[in-house]
Amino acid sequence: MKLITSSPSLALLLAALACPVGAATVAVNFGGTSFTAENIGAGENTATLDTVAGLDTPVWTNLDKDNNGSGILVTDGSNGFTVTYHRANGWSGGSQELTGSDASQQVFRGYLDDGDGGGSYANGDGYGVTLQLSGLSSYLSSVGASSYTLTVFLNTDQGEADAGLLDFELRQGLLSGGNIADLSLLQTVTPIVLGDGSEPTGVVGGIGGTGGVRGYATLSGLTENEITLAFAVNNGAHQRGSVSGFAITPVAVPEAASSLLGVFGSLLLLRRRRA
């Protein structure tokens, strides 16, 4: 008799059934209030970056990279979640040109700098940028989703693409005067490097030319209401963890999944009895 102890097929079925809900992806670009080339304007899109990072026509909000980030509200229609961020300072670098109306490069133009001190959470703690998201459970409920995908965009205006980008941490909970290390570590994330400053659109020129590094990371299946992303201080070897933006995509398992899972479970039992 063959005993079925695990079912990779079940995991594959669950993954196939999970899908984005009707709510749009909410994306945040860290730009500037005085230099519009850092922002994504009306009539502009990020089609090239959407294809690379797997986003579905995100709705972008520009937040000031020079604001210390206390309690900034990002909304999706009448529903929202709160974003709070710390950074050593705001910075700009890299290519910035539009390709037609494609503003993919401008996502990377301004970023939260990963130096220590300044407006970072705690001087000397080894973390340069912290990004906190809260109110996500209410947001998911309001759009009929059960989980979300978080996509983070990273950028630096120095170094070469083969130098890579520093890993960052996903931690549960929010900072409230304690140490970052006091928050439970959920996972350590290794970003995907897109290339140098001409990526992702292949545009050459702009401040910084093709120098620097572009990259992103995708965190799927998240359900936490409150999370903190912690990015290490640059290591002096052209590897950095500066953050240029992020996106939240709500995801749900369709109602039909319940009945399909029941059928799948019955088939597993039948197979086990016949084995």
C-alpha positions as CSV (number, residue, x, y, z in Angstrom):
1,M,0.0,0.0,0.0
2,K,1.3,3.4,-0.9
3,L,0.7,6.1,1.7
4,I,0.4,9.7,0.4
5,T,2.2,11.8,3.0
6,S,2.3,15.1,1.1
7,S,0.7,16.6,-2.0
8,P,2.8,19.0,-4.2
9,S,-0.2,19.0,-6.5
10,L,-2.4,20.6,-3.8
11,A,0.2,23.4,-3.4
12,L,0.2,23.9,-7.1
13,L,-3.6,24.0,-7.2
14,L,-3.7,26.6,-4.5
15,A,-1.2,28.7,-6.3
16,A,-3.2,28.5,-9.5
17,L,-6.4,29.4,-7.8
18,A,-5.0,32.5,-6.1
19,C,-5.4,35.6,-8.2
20,P,-5.5,39.4,-8.0
21,V,-8.8,40.9,-7.0
22,G,-10.6,43.8,-8.7
23,A,-8.8,46.4,-6.6
24,A,-5.9,48.1,-8.4
25,T,-2.3,47.7,-7.4
26,V,-1.4,50.7,-5.2
27,A,2.2,51.8,-5.9
28,V,4.3,54.4,-4.1
29,N,7.1,56.4,-5.7
30,F,9.5,58.3,-3.5
31,G,10.1,61.5,-5.4
32,G,10.4,65.2,-4.8
33,T,8.1,68.2,-4.5
34,S,10.4,70.5,-6.4
35,F,11.9,68.3,-9.1
36,T,9.1,66.7,-11.1
37,A,11.5,64.4,-13.0
38,E,11.5,62.2,-9.9
39,N,7.7,61.8,-9.9
40,I,5.2,59.9,-12.0
41,G,2.9,62.5,-13.5
42,A,-0.6,62.4,-14.9
43,G,-0.7,60.7,-18.3
44,E,2.5,58.8,-17.5
45,N,2.7,55.0,-17.0
46,T,5.3,52.4,-15.9
47,A,4.5,49.8,-18.6
48,T,8.1,48.6,-19.0
49,L,8.6,48.2,-15.3
50,D,5.2,46.6,-14.9
51,T,6.2,43.9,-17.3
52,V,9.5,43.3,-15.6
53,A,8.2,43.2,-12.1
54,G,4.8,41.6,-12.8
55,L,2.6,44.5,-11.9
56,D,-0.9,45.1,-13.4
57,T,-1.3,48.8,-14.3
58,P,-0.5,50.2,-10.9
59,V,-2.0,53.4,-9.6
60,W,1.0,55.5,-8.4
61,T,1.2,58.0,-5.5
62,N,4.3,60.2,-5.2
63,L,5.6,60.7,-1.7
64,D,8.3,63.2,-0.8
65,K,11.6,61.4,-0.2
66,D,12.7,64.4,1.9
67,N,9.8,64.1,4.4
68,N,10.6,62.1,7.5
69,G,7.5,60.1,6.8
70,S,5.4,60.2,10.0
71,G,2.0,58.8,9.4
72,I,1.6,59.4,5.7
73,L,-1.7,57.9,4.4
74,V,-1.8,56.1,1.1
75,T,-5.3,55.5,-0.2
76,D,-6.8,53.1,-2.7
77,G,-10.1,54.9,-3.4
78,S,-11.8,55.3,0.0
79,N,-9.6,52.6,1.5
80,G,-6.1,53.0,2.7
81,F,-3.1,51.8,4.7
82,T,-0.5,53.9,6.5
83,V,3.1,54.3,5.4
84,T,5.8,55.5,7.8
85,Y,9.4,55.7,6.7
86,H,12.8,56.8,8.0
87,R,16.0,57.4,6.0
88,A,19.3,59.1,6.4
89,N,18.2,61.6,3.8
90,G,16.5,61.8,0.4
91,W,18.7,61.5,-2.7
92,S,18.5,61.5,-6.5
93,G,20.5,59.8,-9.1
94,G,20.4,57.7,-12.3
95,S,18.6,58.1,-15.6
96,Q,15.4,60.0,-15.6
97,E,14.1,60.3,-19.2
98,L,10.6,59.4,-20.3
99,T,10.3,56.9,-23.1
100,G,7.2,58.4,-24.7
101,S,4.8,58.3,-21.7
102,D,6.7,55.5,-20.0
103,A,8.0,56.7,-16.6
104,S,9.6,53.5,-15.5
105,Q,13.0,55.2,-15.1
106,Q,11.4,57.8,-12.9
107,V,10.4,55.3,-10.3
108,F,14.2,54.9,-9.6
109,R,15.1,58.6,-9.9
110,G,14.6,59.6,-6.3
111,Y,15.2,57.3,-3.4
112,L,15.4,57.0,0.4
113,D,19.2,57.0,1.2
114,D,20.7,54.2,3.2
115,G,23.3,56.1,5.1
116,D,23.4,55.8,8.9
117,G,22.3,58.7,11.1
118,G,20.4,61.7,9.9
119,G,16.7,60.8,9.7
120,S,17.3,57.1,10.0
121,Y,15.5,55.3,12.8
122,A,18.4,55.1,15.1
123,N,21.9,56.4,14.6
124,G,24.5,53.6,14.6
125,D,22.1,50.6,14.6
126,G,23.3,49.4,11.1
127,Y,20.0,50.2,9.4
128,G,19.7,53.1,7.0
129,V,16.1,52.9,5.8
130,T,13.0,51.5,7.5
131,L,9.6,51.3,5.8
132,Q,6.6,50.5,8.0
133,L,3.1,49.6,6.7
134,S,0.1,49.2,8.9
135,G,-3.7,48.9,8.5
136,L,-3.2,46.2,5.9
137,S,-5.9,43.9,7.3
138,S,-8.6,46.5,7.0
139,Y,-7.3,47.3,3.5
140,L,-7.5,43.7,2.4
141,S,-11.0,43.3,3.9
142,S,-12.2,46.4,2.1
143,V,-11.2,45.1,-1.3
144,G,-12.2,41.5,-0.7
145,A,-8.6,40.1,-0.6
146,S,-7.1,37.5,1.7
147,S,-3.4,38.3,1.2
148,Y,-1.2,40.7,-0.7
149,T,2.0,40.8,-2.7
150,L,4.6,43.4,-1.9
151,T,7.0,44.6,-4.6
152,V,9.9,46.7,-3.5
153,F,12.0,48.8,-5.9
154,L,15.7,49.6,-5.0
155,N,18.2,52.0,-6.6
156,T,21.6,53.4,-6.1
157,D,23.4,56.0,-8.2
158,Q,26.9,54.4,-7.6
159,G,28.5,51.1,-8.2
160,E,28.1,48.6,-11.0
161,A,25.3,46.1,-11.7
162,D,27.5,43.1,-10.8
163,A,28.0,44.6,-7.3
164,G,24.4,43.7,-6.5
165,L,22.1,45.1,-3.9
166,L,22.1,44.4,-0.2
167,D,19.6,41.9,1.3
168,F,16.9,43.4,3.4
169,E,14.6,42.2,6.2
170,L,10.9,41.7,6.5
171,R,9.9,42.0,10.2
172,Q,6.5,41.7,11.9
173,G,5.1,44.7,13.7
174,L,5.9,48.4,14.0
175,L,8.7,50.3,15.6
176,S,7.7,52.1,18.8
177,G,10.9,53.2,20.4
178,G,12.6,49.8,20.7
179,N,15.3,48.3,18.5
180,I,14.6,47.0,15.0
181,A,16.0,43.6,16.1
182,D,13.2,43.4,18.7
183,L,10.7,42.8,15.9
184,S,10.2,39.2,14.8
185,L,12.1,38.4,11.6
186,L,9.8,36.9,9.0
187,Q,12.3,36.6,6.2
188,T,15.5,37.9,4.7
189,V,15.0,39.0,1.1
190,T,17.5,39.0,-1.7
191,P,16.6,41.6,-4.5
192,I,16.7,40.8,-8.2
193,V,19.2,43.0,-10.0
194,L,17.8,44.5,-13.2
195,G,21.1,46.1,-14.4
196,D,22.8,49.4,-14.3
197,G,21.3,52.9,-14.5
198,S,19.9,52.3,-18.0
199,E,17.6,49.7,-16.7
200,P,14.7,48.8,-17.0
201,T,14.0,50.7,-20.1
202,G,17.4,50.9,-21.8
203,V,17.4,54.7,-21.7
204,V,20.9,56.1,-21.6
205,G,21.7,59.5,-20.2
206,G,20.3,61.7,-17.4
207,I,22.0,62.5,-14.2
208,G,24.3,59.6,-13.3
209,G,24.2,58.3,-16.9
210,T,24.3,54.5,-16.8
211,G,26.0,54.3,-13.4
212,G,24.4,52.7,-10.4
213,V,22.2,49.7,-9.9
214,R,18.5,49.0,-10.4
215,G,16.6,46.1,-8.8
216,Y,13.4,44.9,-7.2
217,A,12.1,42.2,-4.9
218,T,8.7,40.4,-4.8
219,L,7.2,39.1,-1.5
220,S,4.1,37.0,-2.1
221,G,1.4,35.5,0.1
222,L,1.7,38.1,2.9
223,T,-1.2,38.5,5.4
224,E,0.4,40.5,8.2
225,N,-1.4,43.6,9.3
226,E,1.7,45.5,10.4
227,I,5.2,45.0,8.9
228,T,8.5,46.7,8.9
229,L,11.0,46.5,6.1
230,A,14.6,47.2,7.4
231,F,17.4,48.0,5.0
232,A,21.1,47.8,6.0
233,V,23.5,50.7,5.8
234,N,25.5,50.6,2.6
235,N,28.7,48.5,3.1
236,G,31.1,50.8,1.3
237,A,31.6,48.2,-1.5
238,H,29.0,49.8,-3.8
239,Q,26.3,47.4,-2.4
240,R,23.4,49.4,-1.0
241,G,19.8,49.1,0.2
242,S,18.3,52.4,-0.9
243,V,14.6,52.3,-1.6
244,S,12.9,54.1,-4.5
245,G,9.3,52.8,-4.2
246,F,7.0,49.9,-3.5
247,A,3.7,48.4,-4.6
248,I,0.9,46.5,-2.9
249,T,-1.2,44.1,-4.9
250,P,-4.2,42.5,-3.1
251,V,-4.7,38.8,-3.8
252,A,-7.7,36.5,-3.1
253,V,-8.6,32.8,-3.6
254,P,-11.9,32.9,-5.6
255,E,-15.0,31.5,-4.0
256,A,-15.0,28.6,-6.5
257,A,-11.8,27.5,-4.9
258,S,-13.6,26.0,-1.9
259,S,-15.6,23.6,-4.0
260,L,-12.6,22.7,-6.2
261,L,-10.5,22.0,-3.1
262,G,-13.3,19.7,-1.9
263,V,-13.3,17.8,-5.1
264,F,-9.5,17.6,-5.0
265,G,-9.6,16.3,-1.5
266,S,-12.1,13.6,-2.4
267,L,-9.8,12.5,-5.3
268,L,-6.9,12.2,-2.9
269,L,-8.9,10.0,-0.5
270,L,-10.1,7.8,-3.4
271,R,-6.5,7.5,-4.6
272,R,-5.3,6.5,-1.2
273,R,-8.0,3.8,-0.8
274,R,-7.2,2.3,-4.2
275,A,-3.4,2.3,-3.5
